[in-house]
Each structure stands twice: as C-alpha cells, then as structure tokens.
Amino acid sequence: MLTYNECYHGTSCDSYLAIKNGRKFTYYSRKNHWLGQGIYFFLEDKDKALWFVKKSSSPYLKSKEKCIIKVKINVEKDGLLNLDIEDGRKKLDQFAKFLKDTTRLRKRDGSLHNADLRCLVIDAYIKYYNVKAVKYTFSNDKIVYQNLNLNNTDQDKIQNTGAQINVVDQSVINFDELSVECV
C-alpha cells in the first residue's frame, strides 16, 4: 500500500462544501487532460496548489472564493501508474504501441495532437488495467530560480516542478481526514 499524506487540490469554497457533504469530487472531462480523466492533486506542495488555483483561467473559478483541500490517498502499488519511474513509463509506452498496432489512433484527417493522444492512451490504460491513480512530476520554466541557476540553459538546472497524482477511483481518498484552507 502506498500512502500520500499531503495531497492538495485547489477549488472553490462552494465545491469544497459539495465535496465534503457528498464525499465525492466531480470533474469536467477534457480530451487533453495531462494524466487522463480524474481529480488532480499536487503532492506535498500546498504552495503549488495555491499558485494553480489563483492562476486558473477556469470560468467556473473566476470571481469565486477559493480554497485548498488537503486529503490523504492510499493506493495499492499495482493500482498506481507511476510515470516517475522507468517501469511505469515502459508499461505505458508498450501499451501505446499495442494500441497503435491494433487500432487507429488518428482523427479523420490523420492527425492527433500529442496532449489528446496522451490523454486517450492513459484513459485506455486506466480502463484496461483497472488503475486507480496516475502519478507524474511535470517540469517547466513558468517559474525561474535565477539565484539558484547561473546558466538557465544548463541541463542540470533546478527547475519548476509539480508532482501530481490524478485520482481515477475515489475509493483511494480518505474523506474522513479531509481538511480545507480558504485563500
């Protein structure tokens, strides 16, 4: 059993009340979710969740009071697709090859955007292998640490990252220990 004690999700205070009372998160399906369809949490990084909810362009969050929900997630190791480790990436890559070889992963015009393809493949993997959650650490240059990196073009620079877990099966969330902080 893998336990993640500090999982943070940014949302509106209205949504928090619905989540607490209904003991269920809701989400909007999109064709290009990073790690497939589900509920996204930042791992051990409340500041990243705060940054995300404040910077969100979602019309649903605009002009609403926002909050950060903290949950504990318990998931069996075989129920987690961990894309931070080589084994997880290899399994997903082999599954993508299987899909490519046995199906048509293209739009009618023959193209499929990378984000759409990744979401499609991960969603199919989740269903095929009964995955409960998907984990990955994203990196980008949206925040630059100029005092830590003398040369921001080096491969070994300290980068802005965000470890996230996408919960597909909400039975892995401990709703009894849910907590909230208004922002």
Secondary structure by P-SEA (a helix, b strand, c coil): cccccbbbbbbcaaaaaaaaaacbbbbbbbccccccbbbbbbcccaaaaaaaaaacccccccccbbbbbbbbbbbccccccccccaaaaaaaaaaaaaaaaccccccccccccaaaaaaaaaaaaaaaacccbbbbbbbcccccccccccccccccccccccbbbbbccccccccccbbbbcc
